[in-house]
Amino acid sequence: MLNFTDDDKKVIKDAYKIILLNLRNYLQQYDAKDALEYSKIVFHMLHSGFFSINRTINFDNNFHYLGLPVEINQRVQVMYGICCCRHAAEFLYDLLCILNFHPSLIYILVDNETGLWYKVNPAIEKANHQAILLNNKYIIDPANKFILQMKKNGELILLDSEYLEHLETYQEDNIIVIGKILKKYYTYKELGIEHIYS
């Protein structure tokens, strides 16, 4: 794993906190009624590239992601513009927490042959997909842009997850800050540089 300088770790941690706070303030202007409404807005923003340095997003399960130090949340990969389900789910999870909802992360094994989903908590090493569980009633999947409602009989109902109202332009300088730092370390990785010194 490529080590990050102490300064870069601090900048990323601080910038990520500010991103969440500013995003919370931005979202509150839309008077969303619940976590599902907020999730729909974030789905739209995420898939439109609002949270990434290049204003595009690519969901890639096979990308060779940087191994980030424990002090840096994996969810910041979203700011680089290439992420997978766990990065997107954890980013939305953090946002829902700061909005005072009480989500949890759910780990899923998706059978590649049948497409069936199996909950694997707590055996997360068997999971190949991650989403958010809300109120033990909804599965929110930001990577695939859908919301499922779980009925008591185990049936899953697909809910509408499109946000159709107009969104104001969103710009957050800290997204660029994190994206540039990650880009620097991805470049180091491509060049075969393994050690960076503070």
Secondary structure, DSSP 8 states (H G I E B T S, - for coil): -----HHHHHHHHHHHHHHHHHHHHHHGGG---SHHHHHHHHHHHHHTTTTSTTS--EE-SSS------TTS-GGGHHHHTEE-HHHHHHHHHHHHHHTT--EEEEEEEE-TTT--EEE-TT-GGG-SEEEEEETTTEEEETTTTEEEEE-TTS-EEEE-----S-------HHHHHHHHHHHHHHHHHHHT------
